[in-house]
Amino acid sequence: MSQRKVIVIDYDNNFSGLLVDQVLGIEQFTQEQYRPEAIDPESPFAPYNHGKFFKNDQDWYVFMPSLLAQDPQYSDAAI
């Protein structure tokens, strides 16, 4: 059975959606777990990243949908 989900972005009253393969659930982090370290600049997600959290020997990079919604390439493709 497919685990795909749609994440809806509401930015400036413009709605768009992202199809993701899987949602792992809700994860909680503390301020102490935050690291202001960017994802690899070669990653296609680099412009939409805002640091990471480190928990249980794993990096959890922060994806900022608001940064994606502000990207003209994304908004042009979403229309």
Backbone as a ProteinNet text record, in pm:
[ID]
protein_1_A
[PRIMARY]
MSQRKVIVIDYDNNFSGLLVDQVLGIEQFTQEQYRPEAIDPESPFAPYNHGKFFKNDQDWYVFMPSLLAQDPQYSDAAI
[TERTIARY]
83.9	0	88.2	51.1	130.8	124.9	237.9	247	248	227.2	235.6	132.3	175.8	91.6	111.2	16.5	27.9	46.3	151	173.6	126.1	34	-21.1	55.4	94.9	163.6	66.2	39.9	-40.7	53.2	90.7	182.9	122.6	96.8	39.6	-93.6	-174.1	-303.1	-291.7	-175.8	-156	-132.6	-216.1	-206	-138.8	-49.5	13.2	39.9	76.1	98.4	224.8	280.9	398.3	359.7	386.9	364	490.4	477.1	592.3	570	677.8	668.4	623.3	659.9	631.2	636.4	553.2	556.1	592.2	697.9	746.6	672.5	598.4	527.1	580.4	542.8	585.7	706.7	807.3	930.7	950.1	985.3	1008.8	1158.2	1200	1339.7	1352	1469.3	1498.1	1589.7	1598.4	1687.9	1832.6	1868.8	2005.9	2041.9	1943	1968.9	1984.9	1955.5	1964.6	2109.2	2143.4	2274.8	2254.7	2316.7	2301.5	2391.8	2385.6	2468.5	2379.9	2417.5	2338.6	2359.6	2259.9	2268.8	2372.9	2421.1	2519.5	2470.9	2553.9	2510.7	2472.5	2516.6	2480.7	2339.8	2281.3	2147	2043.6	1944.3	1838.3	1755.3	1766.9	1693.8	1771.8	1895	1981	1917.5	1851.2	1793.6	1678.4	1625.2	1507.1	1539	1665.8	1712.2	1745.7	1718.4	1751.2	1811.7	1931.8	2000.3	1950.7	1981.6	1941.9	1930	1865.2	1862.2	1937.9	2007.4	2082.2	2023.2	1969.9	1904.2	1925.8	1962.1	1983	2079.7	2191.2	2295.2	2244.3	2143.4	2086.2	2065.2	2095.7	2070	1927.3	1855.8	1721.5	1726.5	1742.1	1753.1	1617.6	1620.8	1499.3	1464.2	1348.7	1296.2	1196	1215	1129.4	1035.6	910.7	817	799.3	812.7	798.5	906.8	1027.1	1135	1105.5	1050.3	1012.4	903.4	802.7	690.9	735.6	844.8	895.8	981.4	1018.4	1102.6	1018.2	1052.3	972.6	963.2	1067.5	1062	953.2	939.6	836.2	697.3	682.4	549.1	505	596.2	561	518.5	585.2	550.7	422.3	392.7	275	145.4	158.2	36.8	-15.4
-118.9	0	124.9	222.7	344.1	427.7	486.3	575	721.4	747.9	885	975.6	1097.3	1199.7	1331	1421.4	1555.8	1652.3	1732.5	1839.2	1968.3	2037.5	2161	2280.2	2368.5	2491.9	2607.6	2682.2	2803.1	2919	2989.4	3101.9	3222	3327.1	3449.3	3421.7	3334.6	3293.6	3224.5	3173.9	3090.1	2948.4	2857.1	2719.4	2636	2549.9	2453.3	2326.8	2222.1	2096.2	2027	1949.1	1867	1722	1638.2	1495.5	1433.7	1368.7	1306	1155.4	1080.6	934.8	877.5	945.5	889.1	998	983.5	1072.3	985	1023.7	942.3	969.3	1077.1	1112	1241.4	1267.2	1389.4	1358.4	1440.1	1425.1	1553.6	1542.7	1660.4	1678.4	1806.1	1840.3	1949.3	1957.8	2064	2167.2	2283.8	2387.7	2340.1	2259.7	2210	2115.9	2059.1	1966.6	2038.8	2167.7	2243.8	2277.4	2263.3	2300.4	2390.9	2508.6	2597.2	2553.5	2426.8	2370.5	2339.8	2391.7	2374.9	2236.5	2197	2073	2093.2	1987.5	1994	2092.3	2189.6	2290.4	2231.9	2111	2045.8	1986.9	1977.5	1920.9	2014.3	1957.9	2044.3	2110.8	2062	2120	2231.5	2254.7	2352.4	2491.7	2543.8	2678.4	2685.5	2571.2	2566.8	2509.3	2503.1	2444	2552.7	2521.8	2616.1	2538	2486.4	2413.7	2271.6	2214.7	2076.3	2053.8	1945.6	1896.9	1765.6	1739.4	1614.4	1540.5	1421.2	1342.7	1194.6	1121.2	975.8	942	1014.9	993	1010.7	1093.3	1115.4	1264.8	1310	1447.6	1459.1	1561.7	1592.3	1734.6	1746.1	1877.8	1947.4	2078	2158.3	2206.3	2163.7	2207.4	2319.5	2432.4	2549.1	2567.5	2522.2	2540.2	2686.8	2778.5	2920.6	2966.4	2912.5	2947	2889.9	2770.1	2709.8	2793.7	2833.7	2910.2	3045.6	3101.5	3229.7	3217.2	3095.3	3072.6	3089.1	3185.3	3207.4	3083.1	3002.4	2880.7	2786.3	2776	2690.6	2750	2877.8	2938.2	2937.6	2957.3	2950.5	2809.6	2710.4	2571.5	2528.4	2585.7	2546.4	2604	2706.3	2771.2	2695.6
0	0	0	-79.1	-91.7	35.1	70.9	186.4	143.3	15.1	-34.2	31.9	55.7	117.1	42.6	59.5	4.2	120.7	112.9	209.1	142.5	207.1	151.2	207.4	117.6	155.5	134.1	239.2	232.3	260	156	170.6	98.9	171	113.9	43.4	102.6	46.1	-89.4	-120.2	-238.4	-189.3	-235.3	-192	-300	-256.7	-346.7	-266	-334.5	-263.9	-309.3	-217.6	-245.7	-223	-317.9	-302.4	-243.2	-129.4	-63.5	-59.1	-62.5	-63.5	69.8	178.3	309.1	415.1	516.1	632.4	751.9	821.5	932.8	1062.6	1069.7	1191.4	1248.5	1370.2	1437.1	1524	1509.2	1587.5	1666.5	1791.4	1874.1	1896.9	1894	1912.2	2017.2	2075.4	2171	2105.6	2165.4	2112.9	2114.9	2212.8	2223.9	2108.4	2045.1	1934.1	1800.5	1796.9	1672.5	1639	1511.9	1460.3	1338.8	1335.5	1219.4	1103.5	1069.4	962.4	842.9	728.3	606.4	545.7	469.4	392.5	281.7	223.7	114.9	7.8	-30.4	-127.9	-263.8	-292.8	-419.6	-415.9	-298.6	-284.6	-347.3	-415.1	-469.4	-359.3	-235.8	-123.3	-52.7	-93	-25.5	-12.9	-116.5	-101.7	-0.9	36.7	123.2	261.8	293	418.2	518.7	645.2	752.8	869.1	849.6	956	972	1087.7	1113.4	1263.7	1297.2	1434.2	1436.2	1544.2	1559.2	1678.1	1650.9	1755.7	1727.2	1830.4	1817.9	1704.4	1698.8	1597.6	1455	1437.7	1304.9	1282	1159.1	1119	1066.3	1111.5	1064.6	1008.3	877.6	815.5	813.3	832.3	838.6	698.3	649.9	520.6	546.6	480.8	500.6	380.2	390.8	279.4	239.9	335.9	303.1	205	218.7	124.8	-13.3	-18.4	-146.4	-213.1	-136.1	-191.6	-246	-193.5	-240.4	-366	-402.5	-519.4	-645.7	-733.2	-855.1	-944.2	-946.8	-1028.2	-977.1	-845.3	-787.6	-811.3	-781	-796.4	-941.9	-1036.4	-1178.2	-1216.2	-1164	-1196.2	-1127	-1010.7	-934.4	-992	-1074.4	-1129	-1248.1
[MASK]
+++++++++++++++++++++++++++++++++++++++++++++++++++++++++++++++++++++++++++++++

